[in-house]
């Protein structure tokens, strides 16, 4: 199971940190990622991190503003978001890609998903 938290209502330029705690049979150390879906839009990739945190990749729209990290001892992945913009408003989902150590930006390659946490950035 994946439990995402940390969303909320903030103003343009504010920061937020999302957390995603992994429990149960989900493989610890798998590739983990964040995706988001804005109203009326398709789900899009945000950031991904490999099993030991040494490899990360970001969507161009968040590069330089968001940082993904993980704490395997706590089975948790984080998404630190800075300089938030109204266009960052979306439901943010964490996902785990089990049985693979290769990072991916494709949502269909992730087997486990959290319930989502709403991030709303007001202008």
N, C-alpha and C positions, 0 to 999 in steps of 0.2 A: 504494500500500500504506500501511496505517496500523499503526504499532507502538506499542501502549500499554505503559506501565511505571509503576512506583512503588507498586504495591499492596503489602499486607502485613498482618501481624497487629499490632494496636495495642490499647490499652486505652481505655476510655471517657474522653473529654476530650482525647485526644491529637490530633495533627495529621498529615496526610499530604499530599504533593503528587504528583498523577498527571501524567504527560506522555504526549503522543501525537505521534509524529513521522510526518510525511506525506512519502511519496516516490513516485517513479514518475510515472504519468500523471495522478494525482489533481490537480485544479486548485488551484493555490496561490491563496489569497485567498478561497476559498469560505466559505460559512457552516459553522461547525464546532460540534459539540455533544457532550455527554456524556449517556449513558443508563446505567441500571443495571438489573440483574435479580437479585432475591433468590431463594433456593430456593423453589420452589413458587409463585412469583408471576410476573406478567407483567412484561415490560420496561417501565421507566418513564423519563420524561424527567427529567434533572437540571439541565442548564444549556446555554445556547447563546450563541454570540458571532458577530457579523457580521464581514465581511471585514476591517475596519480596527480592530475592537475597541471601537468607540464605542457599540455597542448590545449589551446582554446581557439575558438573562432567566433566571430561576431557578424551579425548583419551590418551592412554598411550604414544603415539608419541609426544604429546605436553605438557604433565603433567610436571609442574615445570618451563615451559617456557612461557606458555600462561595464561592469566587471563581474565575471562569473568565477566562483571559487567553490571549493568543496572541503569538507572535513570528514574524512572516511571514518575516523574514530567515533564521530557522532552520526554517521550515515546521513549527512545533510549536505545539500547543495544550496548555494546562495546566489542571488543576483543583486549586486549593489548598483543602484541607478542614481546617477547624478544629472543635474541640469535637465530635469524633466520638461517635456514639451507637451502641449495638448495632443499632438499626434501620437504620443506614447500611450494614450488612453486605450485600455483594452483589458480583457481578462487574460491573465498570465498563467500558463500551464507549465509545470515541470514534467519531464519525461525521462524514462530510463530505457536505454537500448541494451537489452540483455544479450548474452552470448556473442558479444562482439567487442573488440577493443578499438574499433575504427570509428572515429567521430563522423557524424552525419548531420546534415542540415535538413534532411527529408523526414517529415513527421511520420510517414507510414512505416519507417524503419524502427520506430520506437514501440516497444511492447507494453509499457506501463505508463500510465498518465495520472497526474494528480487531478483534484477536483477544480482547480483554478482559483485564482484570487484576483479581485477587481482592483485595477489601478485607474484612477481618474485624475487627470491633470487639468486644472482650470486655468483659463487665460487671464 
